Amino acid sequence: EAGHRALTGGTEDEIQKAVRQGRHAGMVPIISTQSPDDIDERIRQSFKTVVVFSLTTDRPVYGISPEILRELEQGEGVALTREHGVFYIPRE
């Protein structure tokens, strides 16, 4: 049985609870946003992998400099993992 749950407009506590319950059940939660700074720190710390694509920002995002984020072309990204470090994602 495949299942998914989309949370739109949920409170931070509701989203954190859904992420925690999903991980406990063996699911991999995915949160997508154009404003990563808006994600509560408690939720951000629960993820083992983060993928960041091109952003227009003046501040680092997950330790990635704003200059690098602005230089990424459409389809390119950077993946950060707790276990394996940082990886460039080519657009191919």
N, C-alpha and C positions, 0 to 999 in steps of 0.2 A: 504494500500500500504506500503510495507516494503522497506526501502531504506538504503543505507549506502554509505559512501564516504571514500575512502582510500587515504591518502596523503602520498606519499613517495617522499622524496627529496624536499618537499616544503620549502619555506623560513619560517622563524619564524613568519613573519607578516602574511603570507598566512595561516599557521597553527592556529595562534591565531584568525584570522578572522573566519575560519571554525569552531573552537571550540565555539566562541561567537555566531555565527549564529545558530549552532546546538542547543546550550542550549536555545537560544531564541525561537526556534521552538519546544522545549520540548524533544529534543533528548538528549541522554546520550553519550557524546563522550568518547572514549576509546583510550588511547595512550599506546603503549607497546614499551618498550626499554630495552636494557641491560645496558644502560648508562644514568640513570636518571638525573645525573648532567648536561647532554647535553640539557635537556629541559629548555627552557627559563623560568625564574622566573615568568613572567607575565602569562604564560600558566599554570605552576604548581599551581599557586594560584587560578586559576579558578575552580579547581576540589575540590569537597566535600569529595571524597573518593579516597584513594591511596592504592594499594595493592603492596607489595614488597615481592619478593621471594628471595631465596638464591643468594647472590652476593659476589664476591671476591673484596673487597675494603678495603682501609685503612682509609676511611673517613665515618662519619655518613651519612646516607641517610634518609631524612625526620625525623631527630632526632633519628633514630635507630642506635645503636652502630655497628661498623663493626664486632665486635666479635659475636653479635647476628646474624647478616646477614650471616656470614660464617658458623655458627652452624646449620642453617636451612637445613633440608634434602630435597631431591627432592620432590616436591609437597607440602611442607610446606611454609607458608608465614605469613606475618603480614599485617593486614588491619588497616589503620588509617582513622578515620572519624572526621570531624569537630564537629559533633553533639554528637557522642557516644564514642569517645576516641579510644583506641588501642585494637585490637583483634588478638589473635593467630589463624591461619588457619591450622588445622591439615591436613595431607595428605589423610585422608579417604574420 
